[in-house]
């Protein structure tokens, strides 16, 4: 195997060097060697892609849709996204204000790199998905992490307090329903937050990838409440179990999405043509697909919540997504990293320590219930047995 020439040893982006590899993936890999382990680590739907979406993909390949698509996405797909957002969430963006991206991950990355400069300040409420802070730091942004525990809601008062300390902030990330907590905003809460944001010049990066997985009330989008200050980010990965298809999108005011589109163009050129046509089928013909999955997720949520409660864990009932953010029983202390490893080795159940999601996450564990019911039942049984053996 070749080794880099000695004179190349100093190469490397200094900002990238300050960011650790994905802690979620690292934990998943670390515990994978435990024999017989049940892993509930990744946000990976266990459902198959809907059959009509598969057939649209096959048809695209058989009809030689193997060439470059328009950089911003096929016009019919951008129109489908526009129509979907308007009809489903009353968020009105014209097709030309939509950029089709390689998953929501690229939408987030392209947006941050296109719209902000090194030294700019971005607010990231935590605990949350580590990507937002990592990408921001790679780009040289000043990341202000705001601890929202124990309710995991960014309130107008907390926003006001944060802006008093960081009046130069340019943007804020909001992810709801949230990863890792499953918490979402009530209509009253998101309206109050939108009103507070409207009094500022903050741009909101609203990651609403789990919008279709809202259990207790219809999702109320910031794209509806605050369209002039919102970049609405989403995709098909969670709603249609299309994680491997890598189709996302960003919608917002044209002056902003034009810049995002330019960055997207230089990052990936375009999203794969067959995948775009699969996404078109999902949006045009698969509006009912998420509801079928949502009801099964709801049942799984209730099953796991009840089981964890019996084992001595406490957790807020998730209003959406497919995660439970459970607080460790007090007798096990607060070192969630060590406890998570112990649970993997002794109970053979793999979760993710809450501290990897930022301030407010210590002492918690994230469990993904995007897994088959039988697997969840066995995992809960093992956790209960572990708790009983360690009274």
N, C-alpha and C positions, 0 to 999 in steps of 0.2 A: 504494500500500500504506500502511495507517495506521501511524503511529508512536505509541508509548505517550506519554501526556501527561507532560510534564517532571516533574510532581509524583509520578509513579509510578516514576521511574527507580530509586529505592532499594529497591523491593520485591524480596523474595527470601529464601528460607530460608537462614540463615547456615550451617547444618550441611550442607545440600545443596550449597551453593557450594563446600564444602571437598572434595567428591567429584567426581572426573573422570568424564566419560561413559565408557561401556564401551570399554576399550582394544582389546579383541578386535574389536569392530565398527569401531573407528576404523582399525585396521590393515587390516582387510578392505576398507574403503572406499578407503583410501589406495592400495592396490595394484591395485584393480579397473580402473584406467585403463591398466594395462600390456597392450598388445595380445597376445592369445594366451596369457595367463597361465592356469595350472592352479592353482586355489585349493583348498587343503586346510586352510582356516582355521577353519571353523565345525563345531560338533558336530551336524551335520545328516544323519541317515541318508538314504542315497540310495534306499532301498527304498520301494516304494509301500505305502500302508496295506493290510493284508490285505483281500481282497475281501469277506469276510463282515462286516467292520467297516464298510466302505463301504455295504453294503446295509442295515445296521442304521441308519446315519445317514440314508440316503434314506428308509427306512421311517418314521423318526421325523418327518422333515419332511412326508412325505405324509400322515401321520396327525395333523398339526397339533400336534405337541409343540413349540409355539412360545411357550408361556407361562412364567411364573416357575416354576422348580422349587423345592422346599424349600431353604432357605438352606444347610443343611449337606450337601445332596445328596439325591438320591432314596434312599429307604430300601433299595430293592433293590440300588442301587449300593454303598451303605455296607456292606451285608451281603456283597456280592460281594468287596469289598476285604478285609473281615474274614476271609472264607473263604479267599481267595487267600493272604493273609499267613500264616494258620495252616497251610494245606496245603503251601505252597511253602517257607516259611521257619521254620515252627514258632514264629511270633511271634503270640501270642494277644491280640487286642484285640477287644472287643465292637463291634458296628456303631455303637453310640452313642458310641464313643470315636474314631470316624473322622470327619474333616471333608474333604469333597471341595472342592478348590481349583482356581483357574485356573492350572494347571501347578504344578510343584514350586517355581518361582520365587515364586509368591504364597504357597505354604505356608511357605517360608523367611521371607519378608517379614512375613507375618501372625504367625508364631510369635515372631520377634524383637520386633516392636512390641507384641505382646500380653503378653509375659511378663517383659520387662525395662524398667528405668527409666534415664533419662539418668544417666550416671556409673557404671553397672554395668560390670563387666569380663567380657569374653568372650574365650576362647582360640581362635585360628584357626591350626591347623598349616598351613604353607606349604611349597612352592608349592601353590596351590589356586585354584579358581574365584574370581574377584574379587568376586562378588556378596556373599559372606558378610561380608567386611570393609566393603564399601561400604554395605550396608543397615544394618549395625550403627552405622557412623559417622553415617549420616543420622539415626539415632535417638538420637545422643548417647552411645553406648556407648564405653567404653575398649577398644580392640581390641589384644590382645596376639598379635602374629604370631610363631609359633614355627618357626624354620627346621629342617626335617626332612631336608635334603639330607645325604649323597648317597643314602641308602636310601629316603627319602620315607615313613617310617613313624613314627608317634607312639608312642614306647615308654613303658612305665611309668616308667623312669628319667627320661626327658625331661619327662613329666608332673609327676613329683615335683619336679624342678628348677624347672619353671615355676610350680608352686603355692607353692614356697618363696619365690619372688620376688613372687608375686601371690596371696597367701592369700585375698583377697576375691573371687576369680573366681567368677562365678555359673554359667557355662556353657562348653561347648566344642563346636565344630563338628567332625564327622568325615564325610568324603566318601570312600567306598570302594565298589567300585573308583573310583580317583581321576581327576579332571580337574585338571591336564593330564597327569599322569604315566602313567596306566594302571595304576599300582601298586595292588595290593589286599593285604589282610592275610591271612596264613595263619590257619588255625583256632587254632593255638597263640598267635600274636601277638594276635589279637583277644580271645581268652579272657584272656590276661594283662593286656591293657589294660582290659578290662571289670572284672576283679578289682581293679585299681588305682583305677578310677573309683568302684567300690562303696564304697571306704573314704572317699569324699568326699561332699559334697552338690552336686556338679556336675550340672547338667542337660545331657544330650548331645543335640544336634541332629544326628541321623544321616541324612545325605543318601545314600540307597542307590538312587538313580535308575538306576544301572548294574548293579544286582544280577543281572539276568538275563543280563548279558554278562560272566560270570565263566568263564574258560577252563579253568583247571587244577584247580579244585575247586569244589564247590557253595558258594555264598555263605552265610556264617554271619552272621546279622543280630544287631545289638545289641538289636533288639526281642525277640529270644529270650533273649539272655544277661542283659540288664539292663532289663527292661520298665518297672520302676518309676522309672527315671531317664532314659528315652529318649523323645524324640519322633522317630518313624520317618517320614521324608519320602521320597516317591517319586512315581511317576506312569507314564503310558503313553507318553511321548514317545520314549524310547530303546528300550524293549522291543518296542514295536509300530509304531515309525516314525510316531508320531502327534504330531509336534512342533506342527503347526498346529492341532491339535484343542484344545490347552491344557487337559488334564485331569491334575491331580495330586491328592495327598492327604497328609494328616498323621494319624498314629495315635499315641495315647499315653494315659497315665492321664487319666481323665475330668476331674479337677480342672484339668488343664492344657489339654486340648483344648477344654474349654468356653470358656476365655478366648480361645484361638486362633479358635474359631468365632465369637465375638462380634466380634473384629477383622475376620475375613473377611467377616462380614455387612455391616459398615460400609464395607469396601473395595470389594467387588464385588457385593454382594447375593447372587448365586448364579452357579454355572457354567451356561453355555448348555445348555438342555435336550437338543437333539439330540446334543451332544457327550457328555453324560453317558450317554445310551443307547448311543452308540458304544462308550464305555469299558466299559459293562456287557457288551456283546457280546465285547469283547476279553478280559475277565477270565473270562467264563463259557464261551466257545466257542473262545478263542484261546490256550489254555495252551501249545500246541506251536509257535505262531508264532515266539516268540523263539529257539527252538532252531535253526530253519532259518536265521535271520539270523546267529546266533552262529557257526555253523560257517563261514559265508562271511567273517565278520569275522576269524575265526582265520586263515584262509588268507591274507587280505589283510595281516594283521599280519605273518605270517611272510615274505611276499613283500617288504614294505617294509623290515623289519628287515635282511634279507639284503642288499638293495640299498644301504641306508644304510651298512652295515658296509663294503661294498666301496668306498664313497665316503669312508671315513675317519671317519664319525660313530659314536659309541658310545651305546648306550642299553640300559637294563634291559628285559628282555622283559616287556611289559605282561601282567599277570594278568587284566585285564578292561578294560571300556570300549572305546573305539575311538580311542585316542590313543597316539602314541609321543613321548616327551620325550627328544629326542636332544641330546647334548652336542656342541658345535661342535668341529671339529678344531682342535688347539692353534695351528696356523699362522695361523688367522684371528683370533686374539685372543679377547677375552671380550665385546666389545660386540655383544650379540645383536640389538639394535634396528637398528644400522647394517648388520650382516651380513644380517639378514632382508630389509631393503630392497634390498640388493645382490643377493641371491638372486632376489628378485622381478624386478628389472630385467634382470639378466644371464642367469639360468637360466629365467626365466618360470615360477617355482614360488612360490606364495604360502603361507607358513606364519605362525606367530605367535611373536614373541620371548618367551622364557621369563620374562624379568624382569617382564612384566605380571602374572604369577601370584604375585608376592610374593617375600620373601626365600628364597634357595635356587634361584631360577629363572634368575639371570643366567648367560649363557654357554650356555643351552639354547634349543632351538626346539621348539615343539609342532606335530606333524603329525597331522591327523585323517585316518584311513583309512576313514572312513565315506563312501567314494566308489567309483565303479565300478572294477573291476579294471584295465580298459584305461587309465583315467585315471591310476591309481596307477603302473602300469608305465611310462607315458610320463614321469610326474613323477620317478620314481626314475632313469630314463635321463638326464633333463636334469640332475639333481643330480650324477650320476656324471660327466657330461661337464664340468660346471662345475668339479668338484673336480680333474679331470685337467688342465684348462686353467689351473688356479691352484695348481700344485704348489709 
